[in-house]
Amino acid sequence: MNFLVYGAGALGQAVGCMLAAQGGHHVDFILRERFIDSILANGLKVTGILGEFCAPLQNCTFLPTVDRAQGVYDYVLITTKAYDTETAVRDIASLGDRAVRVVSMQNGCGNVELVEQQFGPEKSLGARVITGFEIMRPGMIAITVTADAIHVGASRRGEIPESAMELAAMIAHAGHPALAVTDIHQSLFAKLLYNCSLNPLGAILGVHYGALVEHAETRELMNRVIDETFAVICALGGTTPWPDADSYRQVFYDKLVPATYNHRPSMLQDLENGKRTEVDALVGYVSRQGKRHGLSTGTCDVLAALVKFKESQERGR
């Protein structure tokens, strides 16, 4: 199979490396030009809790822009930050029929809908990734934590298309557990609950996930975020694997946080590196949808505003 990974940061480099190393697939990477020389000189490797992987460079091409991509791609994987989705979709559309299927593998909600608007439901897939990736250097990615398999599904709820089953099987064969699901939006809403509860607060306070559950004050804030996010999901007509917020809280505190206890929020890493965060696709998304549906989302509103403030400070420096 031929893959194009658009926006190959930590997630994109890791998944692309594993597909090239274990599956023998050809992978073209669209990534920052300053990374390319380093990867060509030192290779593309993944290390960490899922094992060691080294991509054969003859299976890989590293490109700074999509207009240099020459292949016909069975799957185009979008692994950019959520705020770059519109640009990614526009660039990939320039490939025309050479982009056979397009997959959003991003954080937050609303990305799969943008993919479907451009490419139609037959060509559009979504994937939920709940694994921690960290760039040690360009071309060396550490997988630090994973809370579940990668979920792959169609852009619309219903039957699992053959393409989703095929992609999930290839990712699993490459070394990361994966499965195809009937409702990718349910999986994305479940991740929204997880990310909104942990990422913004951890970024504001500068701590790893586990530290947030050790204090009553931060647990109370996370509980409020869970209530607000759950209410917005229900207002949108979405579902989660849990019947109510209390049921989710039990899984969250008993299983999900312990599995990722020492993980530092990606949002915190973005702030530390002076980068734009994905807050608008997380608590910002909950805040906007709450206003649309007349719901109170005061805690998410405040967290989004505080992250925006810290983001402007750090980027200003």
C-alpha positions in Angstrom: 0.0 0.0 0.0 1.0 3.6 -0.5 0.5 6.1 2.3 0.8 9.8 2.5 1.2 11.3 6.1 0.3 14.9 6.0 1.7 16.9 8.9 4.2 14.4 10.2 5.0 15.4 13.7 5.3 12.9 16.6 2.1 10.9 15.7 2.7 11.0 12.0 6.3 10.1 12.1 5.6 7.2 14.5 2.6 5.7 12.6 4.4 6.2 9.3 7.6 4.6 10.6 5.7 1.5 11.9 3.8 1.1 8.6 7.0 1.2 6.6 9.0 -1.0 9.1 6.5 -3.7 9.9 4.1 -3.6 7.0 6.6 -2.9 4.2 4.3 -0.1 2.9 5.7 2.9 1.1 5.1 6.1 3.0 5.5 9.7 1.8 5.8 12.2 4.7 4.9 15.8 4.5 6.8 17.5 7.3 8.8 20.6 8.2 11.8 21.0 5.9 14.2 21.5 8.8 13.5 17.9 9.9 14.2 16.3 6.6 18.0 16.4 6.5 18.3 15.1 10.0 16.0 12.1 9.2 17.8 11.3 6.0 21.1 11.3 8.0 20.0 9.5 11.1 17.0 7.4 10.1 13.4 7.2 11.2 12.9 5.2 14.4 10.2 4.5 17.1 11.0 3.4 20.6 9.1 2.9 23.8 6.4 0.7 25.2 5.2 -0.9 22.0 8.7 -1.9 20.9 11.5 -0.8 18.6 10.9 0.1 14.9 13.2 1.3 12.2 11.8 2.4 8.9 13.7 1.3 5.8 14.5 4.6 4.1 13.9 3.0 0.7 10.3 2.7 1.7 10.0 6.4 2.7 10.0 9.8 1.0 10.3 13.0 2.9 8.7 16.1 1.4 8.3 19.7 2.6 5.1 20.4 0.6 2.3 18.3 -0.9 2.8 19.6 -4.4 6.0 17.5 -4.5 4.0 14.3 -3.8 4.0 12.1 -6.9 2.2 9.0 -5.8 -1.3 7.5 -5.9 -2.1 7.1 -2.2 -4.4 4.4 -0.9 -4.6 6.3 2.4 -3.8 9.9 3.2 -3.4 10.3 7.0 -3.9 13.8 8.4 -1.9 14.1 11.6 -1.7 17.9 11.9 -2.9 19.9 14.8 -6.6 20.5 14.6 -6.2 24.2 13.8 -4.5 23.2 10.5 -7.2 20.9 9.3 -8.7 23.3 6.7 -5.2 23.9 5.2 -4.6 20.1 5.2 -7.9 19.4 3.4 -7.3 22.1 0.8 -3.7 20.8 0.1 -4.8 17.2 -0.1 -7.7 18.1 -2.5 -5.0 19.3 -4.9 -4.0 15.6 -5.4 -7.4 14.9 -7.0 -8.1 11.2 -7.5 -4.5 10.4 -6.4 -5.9 10.6 -2.8 -8.1 7.5 -2.7 -9.1 7.7 1.0 -8.5 10.5 3.5 -8.3 9.9 7.2 -8.3 12.4 10.1 -6.2 11.0 13.0 -6.4 14.3 15.0 -7.3 15.5 18.4 -10.6 17.2 19.1 -13.9 17.2 17.3 -15.0 18.7 14.0 -12.1 17.5 11.9 -13.8 14.4 10.4 -16.6 16.7 9.3 -14.2 19.0 7.4 -12.7 15.9 5.6 -16.2 14.7 4.6 -17.2 18.1 3.3 -14.3 18.1 0.9 -14.0 14.5 -0.1 -17.5 13.0 0.5 -18.4 10.1 2.9 -17.2 7.4 0.6 -13.6 8.6 0.7 -13.6 9.9 4.3 -12.5 8.1 7.5 -11.7 9.1 11.1 -9.4 7.6 13.6 -9.1 8.1 17.3 -5.7 7.8 18.8 -5.2 7.8 22.6 -1.5 7.2 22.7 1.3 9.5 23.9 4.1 10.2 21.4 7.1 12.4 22.0 9.8 13.7 19.6 13.2 12.9 21.1 14.8 14.4 18.0 13.7 14.6 14.4 13.1 11.0 13.3 13.3 9.5 16.8 9.8 9.1 18.4 9.1 7.7 21.8 5.8 6.1 22.6 5.3 6.8 26.3 1.8 5.7 27.1 -1.2 4.2 25.5 -4.7 3.9 26.9 -6.5 2.0 24.2 -6.3 0.7 20.6 -6.6 3.1 17.7 -10.2 3.2 16.5 -10.9 3.6 12.8 -14.4 4.3 11.3 -16.4 5.9 8.5 -17.2 9.6 8.7 -20.9 8.6 9.2 -22.3 6.2 11.8 -23.4 2.8 10.6 -21.8 -0.2 9.0 -18.0 -0.5 9.1 -16.6 0.0 5.5 -14.0 -2.4 4.1 -11.5 0.5 4.0 -11.8 1.0 7.8 -11.3 -2.7 8.5 -8.3 -2.7 6.1 -6.6 0.3 7.6 -7.2 -1.0 11.2 -5.7 -4.3 10.2 -2.6 -2.7 8.7 -2.0 -0.5 11.7 -2.4 -3.5 14.1 0.0 -5.5 11.9 2.5 -2.6 12.0 2.6 -2.8 15.8 -0.1 -0.6 17.3 -3.3 -2.2 18.5 -6.2 -1.0 16.3 -9.8 -2.0 15.4 -12.6 -0.8 13.2 -15.7 0.6 14.8 -19.2 1.4 13.7 -19.3 4.9 15.2 -16.0 6.8 15.1 -17.7 9.9 16.5 -18.5 8.0 19.7 -14.8 7.2 20.1 -13.9 10.8 19.4 -16.4 12.1 21.9 -14.9 9.6 24.5 -11.5 11.1 23.8 -12.9 14.6 24.0 -14.0 13.8 27.6 -10.5 12.5 28.4 -8.6 15.4 26.8 -10.8 18.2 28.1 -10.5 16.8 31.6 -6.7 16.6 31.7 -5.0 18.6 29.0 -6.0 22.2 29.7 -5.7 22.0 33.4 -2.4 20.2 33.3 -1.1 22.8 30.8 -2.2 25.7 33.0 -0.7 24.2 36.2 2.4 22.7 34.5 2.0 19.2 35.8 1.6 15.6 34.5 -1.8 13.9 34.5 -1.4 12.0 37.7 -0.8 15.1 39.8 -4.2 16.4 38.9 -6.0 13.5 40.6 -4.0 13.9 43.9 -5.8 17.0 45.0 -9.5 17.6 45.8 -9.5 21.0 44.2 -8.3 19.8 40.8 -10.5 16.8 40.9 -13.5 19.1 41.4 -12.5 21.1 38.4 -12.1 17.9 36.3 -15.5 16.7 37.5 -17.1 20.0 36.3 -15.4 19.6 32.9 -16.7 16.1 32.6 -20.3 17.2 33.4 -20.1 20.1 30.9 -18.6 18.0 28.1 -21.1 15.2 28.7 -24.0 17.6 28.5 -22.7 19.1 25.2 -22.2 15.6 23.6 -25.8 14.7 24.5 -27.0 18.1 23.1 -25.2 17.3 19.8 -27.0 14.0 19.6 -23.8 12.1 20.2 -23.2 9.1 22.4 -20.3 7.7 24.5 -19.7 4.2 25.8 -21.0 5.4 29.2 -24.7 6.1 30.0 -23.9 9.2 32.2 -21.1 11.4 33.5 -20.9 9.4 36.8 -20.2 6.2 34.9 -17.5 7.9 32.9 -15.9 9.3 36.1 -15.5 5.9 37.5 -13.6 4.6 34.4 -11.7 7.9 34.2 -10.3 7.7 37.7 -10.0 4.0 38.1 -8.5 3.1 34.7 -7.7 5.9 32.2 -5.7 8.2 34.5 -3.7 5.4 36.1 -2.8 4.1 32.6 -1.4 7.5 31.7 -0.4 8.8 35.1 3.1 10.2 34.3 2.2 11.6 30.9 2.7 15.4 30.4 -0.1 17.0 28.4 0.7 17.7 24.8 -0.9 21.1 25.4 1.7 21.8 28.1 4.5 20.8 25.7 3.1 23.2 23.1 3.1 26.0 25.6 6.7 25.3 26.6 7.8 25.3 23.0 6.0 28.5 22.2 3.6 26.8 19.9 -0.1 27.3 19.3 -2.3 24.8 21.2 -5.3 22.8 20.3 -7.5 24.4 23.0 -10.1 25.5 20.4 -10.8 21.9 19.4 -11.1 20.8 23.1 -12.6 22.9 25.9 -13.0 25.7 23.3 -15.2 23.4 21.2 -17.3 22.5 24.3 -17.6 26.2 25.1 -18.8 27.1 21.6 -21.2 24.2 21.4 -22.5 25.0 24.8 -23.4 28.5 23.7 -25.1 27.2 20.6 -27.3 24.9 22.7 -27.9 27.2 25.6 -25.8 25.1 28.1 -23.7 26.4 30.9 -20.0 25.5 30.3 -18.4 27.9 32.8 -15.4 25.8 33.7 -14.6 25.0 30.1 -15.0 28.7 29.3 -12.5 29.7 32.0 -9.9 27.0 31.1 -10.1 27.9 27.4 -9.5 31.6 28.3 -6.6 30.8 30.6 -4.9 28.5 28.1 -5.3 31.3 25.4 -3.7 33.8 27.8 -0.7 31.5 28.6 -0.4 30.7 24.8 -0.2 34.4 23.9 2.4 35.0 26.7 4.6 32.0 25.7 4.4 32.7 22.0 5.2 36.4 22.6 8.5 35.3 24.2 
